[in-house]
Amino acid sequence: MVVLEKKIGNTIIRAHDDCFVKTEEERQQILDNIGHIAASIYRDKEQKDETG
């Protein structure tokens, strides 16, 4: 079930009730994944800036 819907510009964000974290381990895994994604974005940007 959709519990939140928000529009930002042309993007619609929908949160479903099954998207919420249930355990501390699940929370930590999500945070670790976000960290890996962010690190790869910054690494790719730095490589692009260095090569021009």
N, CA and C atoms as a LAMMPS dump frame, in Angstrom:
ITEM: TIMESTEP
0
ITEM: NUMBER OF ATOMS
156
ITEM: BOX BOUNDS ff ff ff
-5.0000000000000000e+02 5.0000000000000000e+02
-5.0000000000000000e+02 5.0000000000000000e+02
-5.0000000000000000e+02 5.0000000000000000e+02
ITEM: ATOMS id mol type element x y z
1 1 1 N 0.835 -1.179 0
2 1 2 C 0 0 0
3 1 3 C 0.885 1.25 0
4 2 1 N 0.527 2.24 -0.781
5 2 2 C 1.257 3.503 -0.827
6 2 3 C 0.895 4.309 0.422
7 3 1 N 1.925 4.698 1.197
8 3 2 C 1.685 5.454 2.422
9 3 3 C 2.135 6.911 2.294
10 4 1 N 2.884 7.215 1.222
11 4 2 C 3.344 8.585 0.996
12 4 3 C 3.534 8.783 -0.492
13 5 1 N 3.076 9.921 -0.977
14 5 2 C 3.318 10.27 -2.368
15 5 3 C 3.668 11.744 -2.415
16 6 1 N 4.775 12.067 -3.066
17 6 2 C 5.255 13.448 -3.132
18 6 3 C 5.785 13.716 -4.53
19 7 1 N 5.467 14.889 -5.062
20 7 2 C 5.947 15.263 -6.38
21 7 3 C 6.984 16.367 -6.231
22 8 1 N 8.154 16.139 -6.839
23 8 2 C 9.221 17.124 -6.862
24 8 3 C 9.581 17.332 -8.325
25 9 1 N 9.241 18.491 -8.844
26 9 2 C 9.46 18.744 -10.267
27 9 3 C 8.673 17.75 -11.095
28 10 1 N 9.358 17.029 -11.994
29 10 2 C 8.705 16.022 -12.832
30 10 3 C 8.759 14.63 -12.22
31 11 1 N 9.294 14.535 -10.998
32 11 2 C 9.481 13.238 -10.348
33 11 3 C 8.404 13.002 -9.3
34 12 1 N 7.851 11.817 -9.291
35 12 2 C 6.888 11.422 -8.263
36 12 3 C 7.549 10.364 -7.39
37 13 1 N 7.565 10.626 -6.082
38 13 2 C 8.146 9.691 -5.122
39 13 3 C 7.001 9.023 -4.376
40 14 1 N 7.014 7.703 -4.39
41 14 2 C 5.992 6.939 -3.679
42 14 3 C 6.668 6.005 -2.685
43 15 1 N 6.199 6.032 -1.447
44 15 2 C 6.709 5.119 -0.428
45 15 3 C 5.612 4.113 -0.108
46 16 1 N 5.983 2.858 -0.141
47 16 2 C 5.054 1.787 0.185
48 16 3 C 5.322 1.299 1.601
49 17 1 N 4.316 0.777 2.261
50 17 2 C 4.507 0.334 3.643
51 17 3 C 5.449 -0.864 3.739
52 18 1 N 5.684 -1.577 2.672
53 18 2 C 6.622 -2.693 2.713
54 18 3 C 8.067 -2.239 2.501
55 19 1 N 8.273 -0.93 2.338
56 19 2 C 9.624 -0.39 2.133
57 19 3 C 10.328 -0.039 3.436
58 20 1 N 9.661 -0.132 4.561
59 20 2 C 10.256 0.283 5.821
60 20 3 C 11.152 -0.81 6.397
61 21 1 N 12.215 -0.368 7.044
62 21 2 C 13.207 -1.271 7.62
63 21 3 C 12.632 -1.949 8.862
64 22 1 N 12.866 -3.256 8.953
65 22 2 C 12.299 -4.02 10.065
66 22 3 C 13.337 -4.432 11.099
67 23 1 N 14.615 -4.552 10.701
68 23 2 C 15.649 -4.986 11.634
69 23 3 C 16.857 -4.059 11.551
70 24 1 N 17.688 -4.076 12.587
71 24 2 C 18.908 -3.284 12.604
72 24 3 C 19.879 -3.748 11.522
73 25 1 N 19.932 -5.046 11.269
74 25 2 C 20.808 -5.576 10.228
75 25 3 C 20.39 -5.068 8.849
76 26 1 N 19.094 -5.033 8.6
77 26 2 C 18.583 -4.537 7.327
78 26 3 C 18.923 -3.045 7.178
79 27 1 N 18.784 -2.293 8.248
80 27 2 C 19.12 -0.869 8.241
81 27 3 C 20.591 -0.677 7.893
82 28 1 N 21.466 -1.437 8.53
83 28 2 C 22.894 -1.305 8.284
84 28 3 C 23.253 -1.683 6.857
85 29 1 N 22.631 -2.714 6.322
86 29 2 C 22.893 -3.126 4.936
87 29 3 C 22.488 -2.027 3.961
88 30 1 N 21.359 -1.386 4.212
89 30 2 C 20.909 -0.292 3.352
90 30 3 C 21.906 0.861 3.405
91 31 1 N 22.352 1.226 4.616
92 31 2 C 23.322 2.308 4.753
93 31 3 C 24.645 1.964 4.077
94 32 1 N 25.084 0.722 4.199
95 32 2 C 26.31 0.284 3.524
96 32 3 C 26.165 0.4 2.009
97 33 1 N 25.016 -0.02 1.486
98 33 2 C 24.774 0.072 0.038
99 33 3 C 24.794 1.521 -0.435
100 34 1 N 24.174 2.415 0.34
101 34 2 C 24.172 3.837 -0.016
102 34 3 C 25.601 4.365 -0.042
103 35 1 N 26.402 3.967 0.95
104 35 2 C 27.8 4.392 0.997
105 35 3 C 28.581 3.936 -0.214
106 36 1 N 28.374 2.699 -0.627
107 36 2 C 29.076 2.17 -1.807
108 36 3 C 28.656 2.915 -3.077
109 37 1 N 27.372 3.187 -3.196
110 37 2 C 26.867 3.904 -4.371
111 37 3 C 27.438 5.317 -4.41
112 38 1 N 27.392 6.024 -3.267
113 38 2 C 27.91 7.392 -3.214
114 38 3 C 29.403 7.421 -3.514
115 39 1 N 30.155 6.478 -2.954
116 39 2 C 31.601 6.435 -3.188
117 39 3 C 31.902 6.221 -4.672
118 40 1 N 31.145 5.363 -5.326
119 40 2 C 31.398 5.112 -6.743
120 40 3 C 31.049 6.335 -7.591
121 41 1 N 30.029 7.08 -7.197
122 41 2 C 29.668 8.301 -7.931
123 41 3 C 30.799 9.313 -7.83
124 42 1 N 31.3 9.535 -6.609
125 42 2 C 32.385 10.502 -6.424
126 42 3 C 33.668 10.046 -7.108
127 43 1 N 33.959 8.75 -7.052
128 43 2 C 35.159 8.219 -7.699
129 43 3 C 35.069 8.426 -9.215
130 44 1 N 33.907 8.111 -9.787
131 44 2 C 33.728 8.294 -11.234
132 44 3 C 33.85 9.765 -11.624
133 45 1 N 33.298 10.649 -10.799
134 45 2 C 33.373 12.086 -11.078
135 45 3 C 34.826 12.558 -11.024
136 46 1 N 35.575 12.123 -10.035
137 46 2 C 36.98 12.519 -9.94
138 46 3 C 37.784 12.014 -11.14
139 47 1 N 37.526 10.787 -11.564
140 47 2 C 38.233 10.242 -12.729
141 47 3 C 37.889 11.037 -13.983
142 48 1 N 36.631 11.412 -14.113
143 48 2 C 36.202 12.191 -15.282
144 48 3 C 36.859 13.564 -15.26
145 49 1 N 36.916 14.198 -14.088
146 49 2 C 37.545 15.512 -13.964
147 49 3 C 39.032 15.445 -14.292
148 50 1 N 39.694 14.369 -13.912
149 50 2 C 41.13 14.234 -14.17
150 50 3 C 41.427 14.037 -15.65
151 51 1 N 40.555 13.316 -16.343
152 51 2 C 40.787 13.025 -17.755
153 51 3 C 40.251 14.129 -18.675
154 52 1 N 39.41 14.986 -18.117
155 52 2 C 38.906 16.11 -18.911
156 52 3 C 37.676 15.764 -19.573
